[in-house]
Amino acid sequence: MTSQVEIYSVLPAKDLQRARQFYSDAFGMEPDQDMPEGLIYRTAGGAMILIYETPFAGTNQATAIGLVTDTFDTDMADLRAKGVKFEEYDLPGLKTENGVVEMEGAKGAWFKDTEGNIVSLSEDLFALRARSAAQSQRKEGASDID
């Protein structure tokens, strides 16, 4: 059954129009559908996000949604320029510096949207691993003869 279903993310908002403005300003995203139940967005990669209004928004203390990028430093600087404040964490196994953590060679950061949802921005760890493995294979296959 799970191979036949589409999976999507759901984000709560205390103020749906404020959330709409945030995602428009920060990411240039506009909803594909504006329904009484909420706003539905589709990312360039095809992922679907539903943002709906509820008084319980902002109560989750864990990451609600993750954004993966190939241009982490540029995207983080762009978000900061738009007023996004990145969180600082000092937890066992995870410490940020200037809002950034490096784990296994990939960078990550977290911020809260206007509704209190924790959003992560990170490099694609799986893609970094694949590139690293490909580089290692090329080095192993390299010849000493020019």
C-alpha positions as CSV (number, residue, x, y, z in Angstrom):
1,M,0.0,0.0,0.0
2,T,2.7,2.6,0.9
3,S,4.2,2.4,-2.6
4,Q,0.8,3.7,-3.9
5,V,0.4,6.7,-1.6
6,E,1.7,10.2,-1.8
7,I,3.4,11.5,1.3
8,Y,3.2,15.1,2.2
9,S,4.2,17.4,5.1
10,V,1.7,19.2,7.3
11,L,2.5,22.4,9.1
12,P,0.2,24.2,11.6
13,A,-0.2,27.9,11.6
14,K,-1.9,30.2,14.2
15,D,-2.3,32.8,11.4
16,L,-2.6,31.3,7.9
17,Q,-2.1,34.6,6.1
18,R,1.0,35.4,8.2
19,A,2.4,32.0,7.3
20,R,1.6,32.5,3.7
21,Q,3.5,35.8,3.7
22,F,6.5,34.2,5.4
23,Y,6.9,31.4,2.9
24,S,6.4,33.8,0.0
25,D,9.0,36.3,1.4
26,A,11.5,33.7,2.6
27,F,11.3,31.2,-0.3
28,G,9.3,32.8,-3.1
29,M,6.7,30.0,-2.6
30,E,3.1,30.6,-3.6
31,P,0.4,28.0,-2.8
32,D,-0.8,25.8,-5.6
33,Q,-4.2,25.6,-3.9
34,D,-5.9,27.9,-1.4
35,M,-8.7,26.0,0.2
36,P,-10.8,26.4,3.3
37,E,-8.7,23.6,4.9
38,G,-5.5,25.4,4.3
39,L,-2.8,26.2,1.7
40,I,-1.2,23.5,-0.4
41,Y,2.3,24.1,-1.8
42,R,4.4,22.0,-4.2
43,T,8.1,22.3,-4.2
44,A,10.2,22.2,-7.4
45,G,11.0,18.5,-6.5
46,G,7.3,17.6,-6.3
47,A,6.9,17.5,-2.5
48,M,3.6,18.7,-1.2
49,I,3.2,20.8,2.0
50,L,-0.2,21.6,3.6
51,I,-0.3,24.6,6.0
52,Y,-3.5,24.8,8.0
53,E,-4.8,27.0,10.7
54,T,-4.9,25.8,14.3
55,P,-4.5,27.2,17.8
56,F,-1.9,24.5,18.5
57,A,0.7,25.8,16.1
58,G,4.1,26.3,17.5
59,T,3.8,23.7,20.3
60,N,6.1,21.1,18.6
61,Q,9.6,21.3,20.0
62,A,11.1,19.1,17.2
63,T,11.9,19.7,13.6
64,A,8.6,20.0,11.7
65,I,10.0,20.1,8.2
66,G,13.3,19.9,6.5
67,L,14.6,21.7,3.4
68,V,17.5,20.2,1.5
69,T,19.8,22.4,-0.6
70,D,22.9,22.1,-2.8
71,T,23.7,25.8,-2.0
72,F,23.6,25.8,1.8
73,D,25.8,28.9,2.5
74,T,24.1,31.0,-0.2
75,D,20.6,30.0,1.0
76,M,21.5,30.6,4.6
77,A,22.9,34.1,3.8
78,D,19.8,34.8,1.7
79,L,17.4,33.8,4.5
80,R,19.4,35.9,7.1
81,A,19.1,38.9,4.7
82,K,15.4,38.4,4.8
83,G,15.3,38.5,8.6
84,V,15.3,34.8,9.4
85,K,17.0,34.1,12.7
86,F,18.8,30.8,13.0
87,E,18.6,28.8,16.3
88,E,21.6,28.0,18.5
89,Y,21.8,24.5,20.0
90,D,24.2,23.0,22.5
91,L,22.9,19.4,23.0
92,P,24.7,16.1,23.5
93,G,26.1,15.3,20.0
94,L,24.9,18.5,18.4
95,K,26.4,22.0,18.9
96,T,25.8,24.8,16.5
97,E,28.2,27.7,15.8
98,N,26.7,30.8,14.3
99,G,23.6,28.7,13.7
100,V,25.4,25.9,11.8
101,V,26.3,22.3,12.7
102,E,28.5,20.1,10.6
103,M,27.8,16.4,10.8
104,E,29.6,13.9,8.6
105,G,30.7,16.7,6.3
106,A,27.2,18.1,5.8
107,K,26.0,21.4,7.2
108,G,22.7,21.9,8.9
109,A,20.8,24.8,10.6
110,W,17.4,25.4,12.1
111,F,15.0,28.3,12.3
112,K,11.5,29.0,13.4
113,D,8.9,30.2,10.9
114,T,6.4,32.9,12.0
115,E,4.1,30.2,13.4
116,G,6.8,28.7,15.7
117,N,7.4,25.6,13.5
118,I,11.1,24.4,13.6
119,V,12.4,24.2,10.1
120,S,15.7,22.7,9.1
121,L,18.0,23.7,6.3
122,S,20.6,21.2,5.3
123,E,22.9,20.0,2.7
124,D,21.9,16.6,1.2
125,L,24.0,14.2,3.3
126,F,23.1,11.3,0.9
127,A,24.3,13.2,-2.1
128,L,27.5,14.3,-0.3
129,R,28.2,10.6,0.6
130,A,27.6,9.6,-3.0
131,R,29.9,12.3,-4.4
132,S,32.6,11.4,-1.9
133,A,32.3,7.7,-2.8
134,A,32.5,8.6,-6.5
135,Q,35.6,10.8,-5.9
136,S,37.2,8.0,-3.9
137,Q,36.6,5.5,-6.8
138,R,38.1,7.9,-9.3
139,K,41.2,8.3,-7.2
140,E,41.6,4.6,-6.7
141,G,41.2,4.1,-10.5
142,A,43.6,6.9,-11.4
143,S,46.8,5.9,-13.2
144,D,50.3,7.0,-12.2
145,I,51.1,7.3,-15.9
146,D,50.4,10.7,-17.6
